[in-house]
Amino acid sequence: MVMGRYNEITISTTPTNATILDDSGNALAVTPAKLTIKKNEEPMLRFVKDGFQDTTVVMSRRPSLFYVMQMAMYAGGYFMVPADRKTPLNWAAAGGLNGGVLYMIDRMLGGAWGNKKKVEIQMKKQ
C-alpha cells in the first residue's frame, strides 16, 4: 500500500540486443530494457541471442526491509507492558493489530515484496 505493487527493473545483457521472453515464449523486449513486474510474482525470463546459449533467470522476490522493520515496530507496540502494570495500552494494541492487518494486506497485494532494481546477465557463446 505504501511502496506500490510494481517494480521497474533495468535488465542488461552481455552481449546486448538479446531478446527477453516470458515463460510462455512471448517476446517482452530487447536488451537493454526496463520491465515493469508485479512485486508478488516471480516471473521466469529467458534471454535468447543467435550464437549464444539461451539463459533463463527467475526474478525472485524477498521481503522488503521496510516492511520487516515496520512489522517489528507494530509487534513491539502490541506486546508493550505499562510501567504501572494496570493502565491498559489500548493504543498500542490497536496500533499493533492495525499494523499487522496492513502488513498482511501488503504481503498479499505485493507491496511487502522487493526485487532487484537492476539485473545484468552474462550470456555464454555456444
TORPA-4810 file (N, C-alpha, C, O; in nm, 3 decimals):
<nodes>
NODE_1_0.083_-0.118_0.000_0.000_0.000_0.000_0.087_0.125_0.000_0.052_0.226_-0.060_M
NODE_2_0.202_0.118_0.067_0.290_0.233_0.073_0.388_0.233_-0.043_0.411_0.336_-0.105_V
NODE_3_0.446_0.118_-0.073_0.553_0.110_-0.172_0.505_0.070_-0.311_0.588_0.058_-0.402_M
NODE_4_0.379_0.049_-0.331_0.327_0.013_-0.462_0.332_-0.135_-0.489_0.392_-0.212_-0.413_G
NODE_5_0.266_-0.175_-0.598_0.255_-0.317_-0.631_0.347_-0.359_-0.745_0.350_-0.477_-0.780_R
NODE_6_0.422_-0.265_-0.803_0.505_-0.297_-0.919_0.647_-0.247_-0.897_0.670_-0.149_-0.827_Y
NODE_7_0.743_-0.316_-0.958_0.883_-0.273_-0.961_0.922_-0.250_-1.106_0.882_-0.326_-1.195_N
NODE_8_1.000_-0.146_-1.129_1.059_-0.127_-1.261_1.203_-0.177_-1.252_1.281_-0.129_-1.170_E
NODE_9_1.235_-0.273_-1.337_1.366_-0.338_-1.332_1.440_-0.312_-1.462_1.387_-0.333_-1.571_I
NODE_10_1.564_-0.267_-1.450_1.650_-0.247_-1.566_1.728_-0.375_-1.590_1.796_-0.427_-1.501_T
NODE_11_1.718_-0.425_-1.713_1.785_-0.551_-1.747_1.882_-0.525_-1.860_1.847_-0.467_-1.963_I
NODE_12_2.006_-0.570_-1.840_2.107_-0.559_-1.945_2.175_-0.695_-1.961_2.182_-0.775_-1.867_S
NODE_13_2.226_-0.717_-2.081_2.297_-0.842_-2.109_2.429_-0.812_-2.177_2.447_-0.708_-2.240_T
NODE_14_2.520_-0.906_-2.161_2.644_-0.904_-2.238_2.642_-1.032_-2.320_2.655_-1.140_-2.263_T
NODE_15_2.627_-1.023_-2.449_2.619_-0.907_-2.535_2.480_-0.843_-2.532_2.385_-0.903_-2.483_P
NODE_16_2.471_-0.722_-2.583_2.342_-0.651_-2.588_2.256_-0.707_-2.700_2.299_-0.795_-2.775_T
NODE_17_2.137_-0.657_-2.711_2.039_-0.693_-2.814_1.991_-0.837_-2.805_1.961_-0.899_-2.907_N
NODE_18_1.983_-0.892_-2.683_1.923_-1.023_-2.663_1.772_-1.004_-2.646_1.728_-0.904_-2.588_A
NODE_19_1.695_-1.097_-2.695_1.551_-1.091_-2.682_1.510_-1.150_-2.548_1.557_-1.257_-2.510_T
NODE_20_1.421_-1.081_-2.477_1.370_-1.129_-2.348_1.234_-1.193_-2.373_1.144_-1.129_-2.427_I
NODE_21_1.221_-1.320_-2.334_1.096_-1.394_-2.350_1.039_-1.427_-2.213_1.114_-1.454_-2.119_L
NODE_22_0.906_-1.424_-2.201_0.844_-1.467_-2.074_0.831_-1.618_-2.075_0.873_-1.684_-2.170_D
NODE_23_0.773_-1.675_-1.968_0.764_-1.822_-1.957_0.670_-1.884_-2.060_0.672_-2.006_-2.079_D
NODE_24_0.589_-1.802_-2.128_0.502_-1.852_-2.235_0.567_-1.841_-2.372_0.511_-1.886_-2.472_S
NODE_25_0.687_-1.782_-2.377_0.755_-1.767_-2.504_0.726_-1.637_-2.576_0.770_-1.618_-2.689_G
NODE_26_0.652_-1.547_-2.512_0.619_-1.418_-2.573_0.738_-1.323_-2.558_0.797_-1.313_-2.450_N
NODE_27_0.772_-1.253_-2.666_0.882_-1.156_-2.661_0.836_-1.033_-2.583_0.731_-0.975_-2.611_A
NODE_28_0.917_-0.994_-2.482_0.884_-0.878_-2.400_0.961_-0.753_-2.441_0.905_-0.644_-2.444_L
NODE_29_1.090_-0.770_-2.474_1.175_-0.656_-2.508_1.308_-0.707_-2.559_1.334_-0.828_-2.561_A
NODE_30_1.392_-0.614_-2.600_1.529_-0.642_-2.641_1.620_-0.564_-2.548_1.595_-0.447_-2.519_V
NODE_31_1.726_-0.629_-2.500_1.815_-0.565_-2.402_1.905_-0.461_-2.467_1.942_-0.475_-2.584_T
NODE_32_1.939_-0.357_-2.392_1.897_-0.326_-2.255_1.751_-0.281_-2.254_1.703_-0.219_-2.349_P
NODE_33_1.681_-0.312_-2.144_1.538_-0.282_-2.136_1.496_-0.254_-1.993_1.565_-0.291_-1.898_A
NODE_34_1.381_-0.189_-1.979_1.318_-0.172_-1.848_1.185_-0.246_-1.853_1.103_-0.224_-1.942_K
NODE_35_1.166_-0.335_-1.755_1.042_-0.411_-1.745_0.970_-0.374_-1.617_1.033_-0.348_-1.515_L
NODE_36_0.838_-0.371_-1.622_0.757_-0.349_-1.504_0.702_-0.485_-1.462_0.633_-0.552_-1.538_T
NODE_37_0.735_-0.525_-1.337_0.698_-0.657_-1.287_0.619_-0.641_-1.158_0.654_-0.560_-1.073_I
NODE_38_0.512_-0.720_-1.145_0.437_-0.720_-1.019_0.526_-0.772_-0.908_0.597_-0.871_-0.925_K
NODE_39_0.521_-0.705_-0.793_0.607_-0.742_-0.681_0.574_-0.879_-0.623_0.662_-0.945_-0.569_K
NODE_40_0.448_-0.922_-0.634_0.412_-1.050_-0.574_0.426_-1.167_-0.671_0.378_-1.277_-0.643_N
NODE_41_0.492_-1.146_-0.784_0.516_-1.254_-0.880_0.665_-1.281_-0.893_0.748_-1.194_-0.863_E
NODE_42_0.699_-1.400_-0.936_0.837_-1.438_-0.962_0.846_-1.489_-1.106_0.853_-1.610_-1.129_E
NODE_43_0.846_-1.397_-1.203_0.845_-1.440_-1.343_0.977_-1.506_-1.384_1.084_-1.472_-1.334_P
NODE_44_0.965_-1.601_-1.476_1.082_-1.665_-1.533_1.106_-1.599_-1.669_1.018_-1.599_-1.755_M
NODE_45_1.224_-1.544_-1.688_1.259_-1.477_-1.812_1.368_-1.556_-1.883_1.461_-1.608_-1.820_L
NODE_46_1.356_-1.565_-2.015_1.456_-1.634_-2.096_1.518_-1.534_-2.192_1.447_-1.456_-2.255_R
NODE_47_1.649_-1.537_-2.202_1.723_-1.446_-2.287_1.779_-1.526_-2.405_1.846_-1.627_-2.387_F
NODE_48_1.751_-1.478_-2.527_1.786_-1.550_-2.649_1.863_-1.457_-2.742_1.823_-1.343_-2.765_V
NODE_49_1.973_-1.509_-2.796_2.051_-1.435_-2.898_2.124_-1.537_-2.982_2.181_-1.633_-2.931_K
NODE_50_2.123_-1.515_-3.115_2.192_-1.606_-3.206_2.339_-1.616_-3.170_2.404_-1.514_-3.146_D
NODE_51_2.391_-1.739_-3.167_2.532_-1.763_-3.138_2.562_-1.775_-2.989_2.677_-1.798_-2.951_G
NODE_52_2.459_-1.759_-2.903_2.477_-1.767_-2.759_2.378_-1.866_-2.699_2.269_-1.887_-2.753_F
NODE_53_2.416_-1.927_-2.587_2.325_-2.020_-2.517_2.209_-1.942_-2.458_2.227_-1.832_-2.406_Q
NODE_54_2.090_-2.000_-2.468_1.975_-1.939_-2.401_2.002_-1.935_-2.251_2.057_-2.030_-2.195_D
NODE_55_1.963_-1.827_-2.188_1.983_-1.810_-2.044_1.849_-1.784_-1.979_1.774_-1.697_-2.023_T
NODE_56_1.818_-1.861_-1.876_1.691_-1.846_-1.804_1.718_-1.795_-1.663_1.807_-1.843_-1.594_T
NODE_57_1.638_-1.696_-1.623_1.652_-1.635_-1.491_1.514_-1.624_-1.427_1.418_-1.582_-1.493_V
NODE_58_1.504_-1.661_-1.300_1.379_-1.642_-1.225_1.397_-1.515_-1.141_1.490_-1.505_-1.061_V
NODE_59_1.309_-1.421_-1.159_1.316_-1.294_-1.086_1.257_-1.317_-0.947_1.138_-1.293_-0.924_M
NODE_60_1.341_-1.364_-0.855_1.293_-1.398_-0.722_1.262_-1.272_-0.641_1.319_-1.166_-0.664_S
NODE_61_1.173_-1.286_-0.547_1.136_-1.175_-0.460_1.183_-1.204_-0.319_1.215_-1.318_-0.285_R
NODE_62_1.189_-1.100_-0.239_1.227_-1.114_-0.099_1.150_-1.009_-0.021_1.109_-0.908_-0.077_R
NODE_63_1.130_-1.032_0.107_1.058_-0.931_0.186_1.136_-0.800_0.189_1.258_-0.799_0.207_P
NODE_64_1.065_-0.691_0.171_1.126_-0.559_0.175_1.169_-0.528_0.318_1.093_-0.553_0.412_S
NODE_65_1.288_-0.474_0.335_1.339_-0.440_0.468_1.246_-0.341_0.538_1.228_-0.348_0.659_L
NODE_66_1.187_-0.249_0.462_1.094_-0.151_0.519_0.979_-0.221_0.592_0.942_-0.181_0.702_F
NODE_67_0.923_-0.324_0.529_0.810_-0.392_0.590_0.850_-0.483_0.705_0.772_-0.500_0.799_Y
NODE_68_0.968_-0.540_0.700_1.015_-0.621_0.813_1.030_-0.531_0.936_0.987_-0.568_1.045_V
NODE_69_1.091_-0.415_0.918_1.109_-0.321_1.029_0.974_-0.269_1.078_0.952_-0.253_1.199_M
NODE_70_0.883_-0.242_0.985_0.751_-0.193_1.023_0.677_-0.298_1.106_0.615_-0.264_1.207_Q
NODE_71_0.683_-0.422_1.066_0.614_-0.528_1.141_0.675_-0.544_1.279_0.603_-0.565_1.376_M
NODE_72_0.807_-0.535_1.290_0.872_-0.545_1.420_0.827_-0.431_1.512_0.805_-0.452_1.631_A
NODE_73_0.814_-0.313_1.456_0.771_-0.198_1.535_0.627_-0.218_1.585_0.598_-0.195_1.702_M
NODE_74_0.538_-0.261_1.496_0.399_-0.282_1.536_0.388_-0.396_1.639_0.312_-0.385_1.735_Y
NODE_75_0.463_-0.502_1.618_0.458_-0.614_1.712_0.510_-0.570_1.849_0.454_-0.608_1.952_A
NODE_76_0.616_-0.491_1.850_0.670_-0.439_1.976_0.568_-0.353_2.049_0.557_-0.360_2.171_G
NODE_77_0.494_-0.272_1.976_0.389_-0.189_2.036_0.276_-0.272_2.094_0.218_-0.236_2.196_G
NODE_78_0.246_-0.382_2.029_0.136_-0.466_2.076_0.170_-0.536_2.207_0.083_-0.553_2.292_Y
NODE_79_0.295_-0.576_2.224_0.334_-0.651_2.343_0.392_-0.565_2.455_0.443_-0.619_2.553_F
NODE_80_0.384_-0.434_2.442_0.435_-0.346_2.548_0.354_-0.363_2.675_0.232_-0.382_2.670_M
NODE_81_0.421_-0.355_2.789_0.353_-0.363_2.918_0.370_-0.226_2.986_0.481_-0.175_2.994_V
NODE_82_0.259_-0.166_3.036_0.270_-0.037_3.100_0.353_-0.046_3.229_0.358_-0.151_3.293_P
NODE_83_0.416_0.066_3.266_0.503_0.069_3.384_0.426_0.035_3.512_0.479_-0.034_3.600_A
NODE_84_0.303_0.083_3.524_0.227_0.056_3.647_0.155_-0.078_3.643_0.091_-0.117_3.741_D
NODE_85_0.164_-0.150_3.533_0.103_-0.281_3.510_-0.049_-0.282_3.532_-0.110_-0.387_3.548_R
NODE_86_-0.109_-0.162_3.532_-0.254_-0.153_3.550_-0.320_-0.084_3.430_-0.425_-0.127_3.383_K
NODE_87_-0.256_0.023_3.383_-0.315_0.100_3.275_-0.305_0.023_3.144_-0.194_-0.008_3.101_T
NODE_88_-0.416_-0.008_3.080_-0.407_-0.080_2.953_-0.354_0.012_2.843_-0.390_0.130_2.835_P
NODE_89_-0.271_-0.042_2.761_-0.220_0.035_2.647_-0.305_0.002_2.524_-0.258_-0.063_2.430_L
NODE_90_-0.428_0.047_2.526_-0.518_0.017_2.414_-0.465_0.074_2.283_-0.485_0.014_2.177_N
NODE_91_-0.397_0.188_2.290_-0.343_0.246_2.166_-0.235_0.156_2.107_-0.223_0.145_1.986_W
NODE_92_-0.157_0.092_2.194_-0.051_0.004_2.145_-0.111_-0.122_2.083_-0.068_-0.167_1.977_A
NODE_93_-0.212_-0.178_2.150_-0.277_-0.297_2.095_-0.346_-0.265_1.963_-0.335_-0.341_1.868_A
NODE_94_-0.416_-0.151_1.959_-0.484_-0.112_1.835_-0.382_-0.088_1.724_-0.403_-0.129_1.610_A
NODE_95_-0.272_-0.020_1.757_-0.169_0.005_1.657_-0.105_-0.124_1.609_-0.080_-0.140_1.489_G
NODE_96_-0.080_-0.215_1.701_-0.020_-0.343_1.663_-0.111_-0.425_1.573_-0.066_-0.481_1.473_G
NODE_97_-0.238_-0.431_1.610_-0.333_-0.506_1.528_-0.353_-0.440_1.392_-0.355_-0.507_1.289_L
NODE_98_-0.368_-0.307_1.393_-0.386_-0.233_1.268_-0.265_-0.251_1.178_-0.279_-0.278_1.058_N
NODE_99_-0.144_-0.236_1.235_-0.022_-0.254_1.156_-0.010_-0.395_1.102_0.033_-0.415_0.988_G
NODE_100_-0.048_-0.493_1.183_-0.043_-0.632_1.138_-0.137_-0.658_1.022_-0.102_-0.729_0.928_G
NODE_101_-0.257_-0.601_1.029_-0.355_-0.617_0.921_-0.302_-0.551_0.793_-0.309_-0.610_0.685_V
NODE_102_-0.250_-0.428_0.805_-0.197_-0.360_0.688_-0.078_-0.436_0.629_-0.062_-0.444_0.507_L
NODE_103_0.006_-0.492_0.716_0.121_-0.569_0.670_0.076_-0.691_0.590_0.132_-0.721_0.485_Y
NODE_104_-0.025_-0.761_0.640_-0.075_-0.880_0.570_-0.136_-0.843_0.436_-0.119_-0.915_0.337_M
NODE_105_-0.207_-0.731_0.431_-0.264_-0.686_0.303_-0.151_-0.656_0.205_-0.158_-0.694_0.088_I
NODE_106_-0.046_-0.586_0.251_0.068_-0.557_0.164_0.136_-0.683_0.117_0.181_-0.689_0.002_D
NODE_107_0.145_-0.785_0.200_0.206_-0.911_0.157_0.123_-0.977_0.048_0.178_-1.031_-0.048_R
NODE_108_-0.009_-0.972_0.061_-0.095_-1.035_-0.040_-0.095_-0.958_-0.171_-0.092_-1.018_-0.279_M
NODE_109_-0.098_-0.824_-0.164_-0.105_-0.742_-0.285_0.032_-0.719_-0.349_0.041_-0.679_-0.465_L
NODE_110_0.139_-0.742_-0.274_0.272_-0.730_-0.331_0.357_-0.618_-0.276_0.477_-0.617_-0.302_G
NODE_111_0.301_-0.525_-0.203_0.377_-0.411_-0.154_0.487_-0.447_-0.057_0.584_-0.373_-0.043_G
NODE_112_0.475_-0.560_0.010_0.576_-0.600_0.109_0.696_-0.668_0.045_0.794_-0.698_0.114_A
NODE_113_0.689_-0.692_-0.084_0.796_-0.763_-0.152_0.885_-0.666_-0.227_0.840_-0.560_-0.271_W
NODE_114_1.009_-0.703_-0.242_1.104_-0.623_-0.319_1.179_-0.711_-0.417_1.195_-0.831_-0.394_G
NODE_115_1.224_-0.653_-0.524_1.305_-0.722_-0.623_1.429_-0.638_-0.648_1.436_-0.521_-0.609_N
NODE_116_1.525_-0.698_-0.713_1.641_-0.620_-0.755_1.594_-0.513_-0.853_1.499_-0.535_-0.929_K
NODE_117_1.659_-0.399_-0.851_1.623_-0.291_-0.943_1.702_-0.298_-1.073_1.663_-0.240_-1.174_K
NODE_118_1.814_-0.370_-1.069_1.898_-0.381_-1.187_1.949_-0.524_-1.197_1.997_-0.581_-1.099_K
NODE_119_1.939_-0.582_-1.316_1.984_-0.719_-1.339_2.078_-0.718_-1.460_2.045_-0.663_-1.565_V
NODE_120_2.193_-0.780_-1.443_2.290_-0.792_-1.551_2.313_-0.940_-1.578_2.345_-1.017_-1.488_E
NODE_121_2.296_-0.979_-1.705_2.307_-1.119_-1.745_2.428_-1.137_-1.837_2.445_-1.063_-1.934_I
NODE_122_2.512_-1.235_-1.805_2.626_-1.270_-1.889_2.587_-1.394_-1.969_2.566_-1.501_-1.912_Q
NODE_123_2.577_-1.380_-2.100_2.542_-1.493_-2.186_2.669_-1.559_-2.238_2.768_-1.492_-2.268_M
NODE_124_2.667_-1.694_-2.247_2.783_-1.770_-2.294_2.768_-1.805_-2.441_2.658_-1.832_-2.489_K
NODE_125_2.880_-1.804_-2.511_2.879_-1.843_-2.653_2.852_-1.992_-2.664_2.884_-2.070_-2.574_K
NODE_126_2.791_-2.030_-2.775_2.761_-2.173_-2.798_2.885_-2.249_-2.832_2.878_-2.370_-2.855_Q
</nodes>
